[in-house]
Amino acid sequence: TTQAADGPAATFPRPPPLPPMSTSSVPPQNQRFEALSHFRHPLRSFLRFSEDAAREQGITALQYQLLLHTQGFPDRDWASIGELAERLQAQPHGVVALVSRCEEAGLVVRKPSTVDRRQVEVHLLPAGRKKLARLATAHADQLATLAEVVRLASSLRD
């Protein structure tokens, strides 16, 4: 269970523990498939958790990711449309539409760059910062579980 900063506790599904890998005389190729399956299931569980957690906060998973990525650059608290497009793996025009929806929801504001007038900076507003903080807290345990899964999957390389 995760306690929201100012709301009731919400129960979020946790990825199931990894089952033991087979140690019998399974061909190496099958062991790799098994390891990949063991990795993909918790990964998908994490993504589903993230989608559900964002929805609980009244936003979409993409809106959550946009809020997160505005804070993902060292020494500043904003991101450009191009940077957000790269991080979201989306086309810039799609990110512009997503930023517009976030602006309408009172989560972000666009500001012209003081360095490059062609560039627009996307900044969090207090409501966006509050949602991001809640979601980051809710994701902490899930990320620890996912990190362990990634560590185990990495140890199975040829």
Secondary structure as UniProt FT lines:
FT   STRAND          2..3
FT   TURN            5..6
FT   STRAND          9..10
FT   HELIX           28..56
FT   TURN            57..58
FT   HELIX           61..70
FT   TURN            74..75
FT   STRAND          78..80
FT   HELIX           81..88
FT   HELIX           92..104
FT   TURN            105..106
FT   STRAND          108..112
FT   TURN            117..118
FT   STRAND          120..124
FT   HELIX           126..154
FT   TURN            155..156
//
